[in-house]
């Protein structure tokens, strides 16, 4: 009996010592230890496990990424009471294996550790291997992590960079020297267009990226009667963007004035020149939003144009012995218009209503331009000019609107021979039109 008692006491004391030792050393109750769920994230990605990059083609045909492919990935889990082994496998979609490196494939973490990092490298950050694939494509690079350890989730987890590469498209556009919409004013007088400059425009065909084969360009014009199509000239006749180049040589489109001479009336035409392309390289496409030129042709019955300054070759005619006439009700003396005292504050002729004046040069003169000074900027907004040899039969040179300014200059498209010049100031910018001097010029 005594022997049994001593054995029981020894066991009881031993159990107590063991229990007390566990508390003192704070050994975790492994039975109740929770399942450890790990995670893996991309460094510098705000805790994300996936990041997307885009790869776009630059104008030289090379690819440009909007971020680095090489990344460091960190495996996270709660501290474990035992060592853990993390195995890393590379995730690689469509990237040549020889272009990829990984810093570690296996990491042993001592008990109590929480993180393991690994770097997956795209060598030299060189993504040029993908440039020759002209189709849209997706590439992936990252890691898959598997871990073995006490009560740690066994399902592999992933983290990766996804690269969305655009398709290679060489988009062809028309690029005009002054934009793709151009206005031409053609002045019609005495049965002819009097502009000396032609209806002509220079432009180029441009690609945003080079093509592997020559690109042939064709132009088609609409908005014109078929019988005038042969009046169009395109130089050069054959338009090509050579393989590997981004633009054609300069192209000139022009048309004669014949289509404007079927009537003696004012007209307005809109001509549209559309470009189409042909190439053996299937990546070449025409930019449907930028493949046209629009030419607005305004035929006006007028023989002069507005200039903001005196022409470099103009010479003022002497006004000695000239006369001038203004209607009744207009303030000032008609002689003020030719007294040489012009400028912003010279002697003036003015009216609160539209008015006219006539300059009498006393004998027929040949001239090519007319100018007027205004008091301050009390200028005419709309002007009609007529000429006559006898003050009875008048030839209208046309009507023109001009900007508000301290002076106006009007150049005739063809020289005029006349004795009388009548100027009608049809509208103004304010309550008064106020003229201080009139000038008539010829070429030097």
Secondary structure as UniProt FT lines:
FT   HELIX           2..25
FT   HELIX           30..32
FT   STRAND          39..42
FT   TURN            43..44
FT   TURN            46..47
FT   STRAND          50..57
FT   TURN            59..60
FT   STRAND          63..65
FT   STRAND          71..76
FT   STRAND          84..93
FT   HELIX           97..99
FT   STRAND          100..102
FT   STRAND          106..109
FT   TURN            111..112
FT   STRAND          115..122
FT   HELIX           123..125
FT   HELIX           128..130
FT   TURN            131..132
FT   STRAND          137..148
FT   TURN            150..151
FT   STRAND          157..165
FT   STRAND          170..176
FT   TURN            177..178
FT   STRAND          181..189
FT   TURN            190..191
FT   STRAND          192..193
FT   STRAND          199..207
FT   STRAND          215..222
FT   HELIX           226..231
FT   STRAND          232..235
FT   STRAND          239..241
FT   TURN            243..244
FT   STRAND          251..255
FT   HELIX           258..260
FT   STRAND          267..279
FT   TURN            282..283
FT   STRAND          284..286
FT   TURN            288..289
FT   STRAND          292..300
FT   STRAND          304..307
FT   TURN            312..313
FT   STRAND          314..316
FT   TURN            320..321
FT   STRAND          323..326
FT   TURN            328..329
FT   HELIX           334..338
FT   TURN            344..345
FT   STRAND          349..351
FT   STRAND          355..374
FT   TURN            376..377
FT   STRAND          380..388
FT   STRAND          394..401
FT   STRAND          407..428
FT   STRAND          433..443
//
